[in-house]
């Protein structure tokens, strides 16, 4: 590891902690006293009683990210790297969690796992998501397969969509226009447009929400060629959500989503500008139901999603898939100390490859959280994975932690050990390219341990070590056929996070990640990564934010020559300012990214964004 970087982060951690101890309490402490996390247990537990360092992206942070994509926002968090997020809008995104690959990161939307069975690894396409419809995001880092099932081996991105207003009718309208340019073509043309409108309300026991959003951009070529022919990206999304509360103990919500995505791309193998296109449609309908009773509750989350996509290229192809998921579970609290979950998760994936192929997963699972009166907390669970192709497999986790109560905060020691089980996708088993029906599932085991210090309302600092082992990794042989590798992948690293409220109107956050992956070429995974953010409320109506990102050297493969090379490190600085010209009603904002116009390479042969500026307005009625 780089001793200088470790020294820098250790110094930040120590100075933040000591400075916070010198400060007096204020009103912010009251606001954050009962800060809760949900994702790692599905219960609203105080962070002090959680055995994980869960990242929570609040509605306030989402507001400061207007003009950015969800991939850019998640990329600023420790332990995660999303390749392609700094390039042209519409590029294929590679999600790497703690040195893992995309199929090991699970996306959950409103309690339902979302996967595309027609994609190579059943990954969910983050390009389908628009920040305009998102309320909050919680990110669990590390294995969480016992609660969330297959693919939750390195991280879970748990997304909650916007809720209905408590008023009879309310509206929110956003519009953003900006540039979309590389560092060597600073033309400042208006080339990026984002618009959204949302109407919601509550009338008695009935609540409703309807929203529409559209994003369009051009101005950047997908690959770096002398022609630099512009490639367009467009996404159109509609959302509807209807809820009814039959009594104080029982409510039902039904919802629907339609997303249409069109993006141009180039021939990455011949490195030539082309008129290739990728067209994708997602249609999702779902239902959630909640029934509360004394000391417990029953929950049902279910959704059906239909995916259709087409690649118009030198190798034209169409993809069609359907995904049905139902998750029903009972939560019960014994005496305020034991929080238990018993559940059943059913997944059915279907994809078309000339013939229709499908598999079904039926998983009973159980989880218990013990919160003692003397500081010991234990989160433990087990799941029996019953797969129609692979039979039964058992996964489990144990996550003990111990909290030392301080006068106005706590100090926590945490550790965990978990197993994960990742079955091959339908495409890997039966698809049109490189399929192998004899593939075996991948096995992961993960250990982590760390420390967390929290001085309520002032500072939260944590340091964490993780180590993960992957067996039966699915890769390609020399004939581009999917096979299980004989090699064992070992990934380890460390994460440091500090969130420091310096004064009531000034907040500083920084995170550092060291990642080391052994067993393959570990392409596009930086060994060292730093993100920092400084947020300042200039007044009740004006807010400023300054963000810094550093990505260290990382290997990448030149697929023109099939040789690996190290990409140079780079640093980026972003700036955000907003001002309410009518309090709580009309807000103007400016988001400037890569303000020093740094030139860098994220993926060999592909363009990246230089300095860009977005101007927008947010109207709430």
Secondary structure, DSSP 4 states (H G I P E B T S, - for coil): --HHHHHHHHHHHHHHHHHHHHSPP-HHHHHHTT-EE-TTTSS-EEGGG-SS--EEE-HHHHHTTTTS-HHHHHTTSTTEEEETTTBSTTPPPEEEETT--GGGEEEEETTEEE--TTSTT----GGG--GGGEEEEEEEES--HHHH-TTTTSEEEEEEEPPPPSSS-EEEEEEEEE----TT-------EEEEEEEEEEEETTEEEEEEEEEEEE-S--SB--SS-----EEEEEEEEEEEEEEETTEEEEEEEEEEEEEEEEEETTTTEEEEEEEEEEEEEEEEEEEEEETTEEEEEEEEEEEEEEEEESTT-EEEEEEEEEEEEEEEEEETTTEEEEEEEEEEEEEEESSSEEEEEEEEEEEEEEEE-SSSEEEEEEEEEEEETTTEEEEEEEEEEEEEEEETTEEEEEEEEEEEEEEPPPHHHHH-SSS--TTPPPEEEEEEEEEEEEEETTTEEEEEEEEEEEEES-EEE-TTS-EEE-SSPEEEEEEEEEEEEEEETTEEEEEEEEEEEEESS--TT--SEEEEEEEEEESSSSEEEEEEEEEE--EEEEETTTTEEEEEPPEEEEEEEEEEEEETTTEEEEEEEESTT-----SSTTB-B--SEEEEEEEEE-
